[in-house]
Amino acid sequence: MTRLHHRLIVGAWCTAALLLLLFLTLVFIPDRELQGVITRMLEQHGYSFSATEFGKTLPLGLNARNVTIGNENGPLVKADKASIRLRLLPLLIGRVQLTFAARIGAGLVSGEYSPTGGGSAALEVKRLQLEDIPFFKTAADATVKGDLVIHAKIREMHKKATGEVQLEVRGADLRGIKIGETPLPDAGYHTVRGMLRLNGGRANLESFTLQGDDVFVRLKGGLTLGASPAATPVNLTLELMPKPQFLEKQKFVFLLLSKYITSPGSYQIPIKGTLAKPSI
């Protein structure tokens, strides 16, 4: 037997033993204990977790129903169904790869994550109604509606992240939006499109536009990604271009924004602070 064959056999046995250990661990740990582990992990970061059903799926996975993740202010995310699975074939070649999926109302969220190598992730969101996400009401006391679609791929997550995030919202309606204590005009937008490019640990908005019948909005700028997403510094500019009739309907809001007028019918609003607490 050659040394190469010996190494292959040893590697195969080690992989089989690891799979067996993972399988036995998942089988013999009670569902309630597994749910408790997830709950405690989230509590360490200030979040709560609950599910009306929680259990294992074979060979290596978890399923849950009526999932709610929240904080001290209330629910942030709710999902009718959610699942996470460890893929076996990549594990055979030493690569850890997790897949996840969730149903939120009529929307589908799916993706995968791999911590091995430089780290990578992918995310797909289809037909997700913004009104089915309680985050906006809980965190910002805002009312939002629209059909959300996202395509995202991120690579080299452990070093300097690279990748891209594409976003589109059809039939968007945004009410009660504030940046810090400054209100923005309530408006409906028939099309919202955005492209965020990650390169060398920096996120740049290549384009982010909101097109309505009476107002056009553009968000420009970027931010440098850090270890804590919430503490990431923000350096953005919000450009508002309302038509006269729209400005007249919400003249109180535009009166508050009057110092940001750069030309007739154009407002340039700088946004600073952090992702968790942006400010004007």
Secondary structure, DSSP 8 states (H G I E B T S, - for coil): --HHHHHHHHHHHHHHHHHHHHHHHHHHS-HHHHHHHHHHHHHTTT-EEE-SEEEEETTTEEEEEEEEEEETTEEEEEEEEEEEEE-HHHHHTT---EEEEEEETTEEEEEEEE-STT-EEEEEEEEEEGGG-THHHHHH--EEEEEEEEEEEEE-TTSS-EEEEEEEEEEEEEES-EETTEE---EEEEEEEEEEEEETTEEEEEEEEEE-SSEEEEEEEEEE--SSGGG-B-EEEEEEEE-HHHHHHTHHHHHHTGGGEEETTEEEEEEEEBSSSEE-
